[in-house]
Amino acid sequence: MGTDSTEDFGAWVTYVCEHIDERCGFEVDVDTRGDRDVQSDIIDGGTDAQREIITEAKTAMWDAWCSAGAP
């Protein structure tokens, strides 16, 4: 999102948590952090193929979230 972002990171995390399993076709555990914690989008665990699927899903979800008028 970057330092100049006006997006609501909490809303984005909620969106990801609600849609990532369906988008990937398998269960994904999302670890969340508090608003003041350092945020990260590291994909850890799974196979190389699963991490690639998650990366592609996250990119597609970001595009869909933004085009739907993200907060």
C-alpha positions in Angstrom: 0.0 0.0 0.0 2.9 2.4 0.6 3.4 5.2 3.0 1.1 7.6 1.1 -1.8 5.1 1.0 -5.3 6.2 1.9 -6.5 2.6 2.0 -7.7 1.0 5.2 -5.3 -1.8 5.9 -7.6 -3.5 8.3 -10.4 -3.6 5.7 -7.9 -5.1 3.2 -6.9 -7.8 5.7 -10.5 -8.6 6.4 -11.2 -8.9 2.7 -8.3 -11.2 2.2 -9.3 -13.4 5.2 -12.9 -13.7 3.7 -11.8 -14.6 0.2 -8.4 -16.2 0.1 -9.4 -19.8 0.6 -12.0 -19.7 -2.2 -9.6 -17.8 -4.5 -6.8 -20.3 -3.9 -8.9 -23.5 -3.8 -7.4 -24.6 -0.5 -7.3 -23.4 3.1 -4.8 -20.5 3.8 -4.0 -19.4 7.3 -3.6 -15.7 7.6 -1.8 -14.3 10.5 -2.9 -10.8 11.3 -1.2 -8.0 13.3 -2.4 -4.9 15.1 -2.7 -1.6 13.4 0.4 -0.2 15.0 2.5 -3.4 14.3 4.9 -3.6 11.4 2.8 -5.1 8.5 4.0 -7.8 6.3 2.7 -9.9 3.4 5.2 -12.7 3.5 3.9 -16.0 2.3 5.5 -18.7 4.4 5.0 -22.5 4.3 3.4 -24.7 1.7 5.0 -25.8 -1.5 6.4 -23.5 -4.2 3.3 -24.1 -6.3 1.0 -23.1 -3.3 2.9 -20.0 -2.6 2.6 -19.0 -6.3 -1.1 -19.6 -6.2 -1.4 -17.4 -3.1 0.7 -14.7 -4.7 -1.5 -14.7 -7.8 -4.7 -14.8 -5.7 -3.5 -11.9 -3.6 -2.8 -9.8 -6.7 -6.2 -10.6 -8.3 -8.0 -9.8 -5.0 -6.2 -6.5 -4.7 -7.3 -5.5 -8.2 -10.9 -6.6 -7.5 -10.9 -4.8 -4.1 -9.6 -1.6 -5.6 -12.0 -1.7 -8.6 -14.9 -2.3 -6.3 -14.2 1.0 -4.5 -12.1 -0.1 -1.6 -12.4 2.1 1.5 
